[in-house]
Structure formats: structure tokens, C-alpha cells
Amino acid sequence: MTPHPGLAAVAGLIGTWRGEGVGQYPTIDSFSYTEEVTFTDAGKPFLHYLQRTWSPAGAPMHTETGYLRVVEGTRVEFVLAQPTGQTELAEGSLVSSADGFTCLLASRIVNSASAKQVDATRRRLELAGDILTTHFAMAAVGVPLTHHLASVMHRD
């Protein structure tokens, strides 16, 4: 199936990506993890997204799902749901390059009544050929926006 023409700038994401990451935050001990991300073409002007992480021992850690939408080839909307009680609407710039793109996304967060308080997030996704790099910052539980996660994944 040929991806929707509106997805041309991000079509290189389609498939499964896997790699290693590291996390830190002022309220927790630093940690490492394995991350797997899958972007699926739905035949519409968006990609379905599924992310999962595991500890070095193989225990499940985090998961999230949602949709990546491209707006006029220069902006991205990333609509996400997390089982920790947050929904996230991340929006920002999309800058294409010869072998991929970079997008910088700032989020609005809605927390469920039982969730830990997350006030804001920032995401950076960079695709360069067969390497997908992610950076994630978060303002949560009284801590201002600060780096939390980084990963480097390769096409599976």
C-alpha cells in the first residue's frame, strides 16, 4: 500500500524500530531500557503509533499509543494516550532533510483524577536513514521541565 501523499515527509517512519535508551529525573534513580516503536500506515493521512519499553531484565515498563498527523508538510500533531492516566497533544515543527526529518513537539497534557501530575512535555524525534533518535523532557510532580528520556533505535 502506498502511504497517503500527506505523509511523504514522515513515510520513512513506517515499520518497527528497536533500540536502547536511558532515563533520568530528579525524583527517581537513573535507568536503562529497551524501546520498540511501531508506525503503521492506516491508508489515511496519519500513522498509527505504538511504543513499548522493557527493563534490562525484560520486565515491561511503559507503553503508549496514538496517531502521528502531518499538517501541510511542515508541522506535526502527535495525539497520544498513556495507561498512566495522561493524554498528550504534542504539536510542533517538521523539518525535512535529505534522509529523514527532525520534529520538535510541545505538549498539552490532560491528567486523569488518579494520575500523577504531568504539566508539560517536549519531544524531539529525528529520523536519519535507518536511525530514529528520541529525546523526551517532562514537567511533572512539581519538577520544572527537564530532560527525562533519550533513545536510539534502528529499523527492525
C-alpha positions, 0 to 999 in steps of 0.5 A: 500500500502506498502511504497517503501523499500527506505523509511523504515527509514522515513515510520513512517512519513506517515499520518497527524500530528497536533500540536502547535508551536511558532515563533520568529525573530528579525524583527517581534513580537513573535507568536503562531500557529497551524501546520498540516503536511501531508506525503503521500506515492506516491508508489515511493521512496519519500513522498509527503509533505504538511504543513499548519499553522493557527493563534490562531484565525484560520486565515491561515498563511503559507503553503508549499509543496514538496517531502521528498527523502531518499538517501541510508538510511542515508541522506535526500533531502527535495525539497520544494516550498513556495507561498512566492516566495522561493524554498528550497533544504534542504539536510542533515543527517538521523539518525535512532533510535529505534522509529523514526529518527532525520534529520538535513537539510541545505538549498539552497534557490532560491528567486523569483524577488518579494520575500523577501530575504531568504539566508539560512535555517536549519531544524531539524525534529525528529520523536519519536513514535507518536511525530514529533518535528520541529525546523526551523532557517532562514537567511533572510532580512539581519538577520544572521541565527537564530532560527525562528520556533519550533513545536510539533505535534502528529499523527492525 
